[in-house]
Amino acid sequence: MTRTVSSILLAVDTSTRRVGLAIYNGTEVLGETVWTSHDHHTVELAPAVANALARCGVAVSDLGALGVAIGPGSFTGLRIGLALAKGIAMARHLPLIGVSTLDALAAAQPVQDVPLAAVLRAGRGRLAVGWYAAKKNGWQPVQQLQVLTAQDLLQMIQTPTIVCGELTGAERHLLAAERKMVILASPALSLRRPAFLAELAWRRWQAGKVDDPATLAPIYLHFQVAIPA
């Protein structure tokens, strides 16, 4: 099947040990892969991209744009994903779109008229927490990123709130005990799917909101700000 060069986007998410790839053409997800990497992103990512493209019958020359998760997340993991996405984008002169990892996680949740807390592992038993509110165009961030323990998060929830993302069994048990306040997303809905990252990146690409590969930088959890590329 012949595809136009500009019709396919590759999305890459290496924010944490959960790594994901998606190939998207605006009307369907051509392929999606998610796996747990035990800090082997460097050796696993490039072959996984090649395999994903091959399974979908897509060549690198078919790509029209790249979407990449910029964090928050593991500094090393994010650097590896950004390096690969930047390398392809710059070598082939393709648009590059950076997307907040928490925005991609929030996008997977059904929109409800209650607050949403999307969480990722932040190391040392802590969680990176992004707060969202339901708006006309879906979930929109409403507060600055916070780094909290699960107990801290629970104490901050004063009204019914959806909580989704990377939680241990103990953390899920702690939060589930407060059923009146915590609407705990299922493990399946808490999986960070790169297809949602691809959709967000696609929308920005189509709107002409692309990033400069030379300056796009990850959001490093320790400082909670983007650091130099």
C-alpha positions, 0 to 999 in steps of 0.5 A, spaced: 500 500 500 502 506 498 502 512 503 504 519 503 510 521 506 506 526 511 501 521 513 505 517 519 507 519 525 512 515 530 511 516 537 516 515 542 515 514 550 521 512 554 519 517 561 520 511 565 521 503 565 515 503 561 517 504 554 512 505 549 512 506 541 506 508 537 505 509 529 499 513 527 496 516 521 491 520 524 485 515 522 488 509 526 493 506 530 497 502 525 501 499 531 503 500 538 508 497 543 509 497 550 514 494 555 517 494 561 525 495 560 529 494 566 534 500 565 536 497 558 533 503 554 539 504 550 540 497 547 532 496 546 529 502 543 532 503 536 531 495 535 524 496 538 523 502 533 525 498 527 521 492 529 515 496 530 516 500 523 517 493 520 511 490 523 506 495 520 510 495 513 512 503 514 519 505 512 523 511 516 522 514 509 515 514 510 515 518 516 512 525 516 513 527 524 515 524 530 512 525 537 516 524 543 514 524 551 518 530 554 517 528 562 517 528 567 520 522 568 527 518 568 532 523 566 536 517 563 530 514 560 528 521 557 535 523 554 535 516 550 528 517 547 529 524 545 536 523 542 533 518 538 527 522 536 531 528 535 536 524 531 531 521 526 527 528 526 534 532 524 537 527 519 530 527 515 528 534 516 521 532 520 517 536 525 518 534 532 513 535 537 514 534 545 508 532 549 508 532 557 508 525 559 502 526 564 498 529 559 498 523 555 497 519 561 491 524 562 488 523 555 487 516 556 482 517 562 474 518 560 473 525 562 468 527 568 466 533 572 471 531 577 479 533 578 484 528 576 491 526 578 495 523 574 502 520 577 508 517 575 514 514 579 519 519 581 524 515 585 525 514 592 518 512 594 515 518 591 510 520 585 510 525 580 503 528 580 500 532 575 493 535 577 487 536 571 480 539 570 475 537 565 475 542 560 471 543 553 477 540 549 478 534 554 483 534 561 487 540 562 493 541 567 491 546 572 497 546 577 504 546 577 507 539 577 508 536 584 512 530 587 509 527 593 508 520 597 502 516 596 500 518 603 501 526 601 497 525 595 491 522 599 491 528 604 491 533 599 485 530 596 479 533 599 473 532 594 472 526 589 478 525 585 480 520 579 487 518 580 491 514 575 498 512 573 504 508 576 502 505 582 505 500 586 500 495 590 501 498 596 499 505 594 493 502 590 491 499 597 492 505 601 488 510 596 483 505 594 481 505 602 478 512 601 473 510 596 469 516 597 474 521 595 479 517 591 476 514 584 482 509 582 483 508 575 484 500 573 491 498 572 489 497 564 487 505 564 493 507 568 497 504 563 501 509 559 499 508 552 503 511 547 497 511 542 495 517 546 501 520 546 501 520 538 494 523 538 496 529 542 502 530 538 498 529 531 493 535 533 499 539 535 503 537 528 496 539 524 496 545 528 503 547 526 505 547 533 512 543 533 518 544 537 525 545 535 529 539 535 536 543 537 532 546 543 527 541 546 529 538 553 526 534 558 522 535 564 527 533 570 523 531 576 528 534 581 528 541 578 521 540 575 523 544 570 526 543 563 533 543 563 538 544 557 538 540 551 
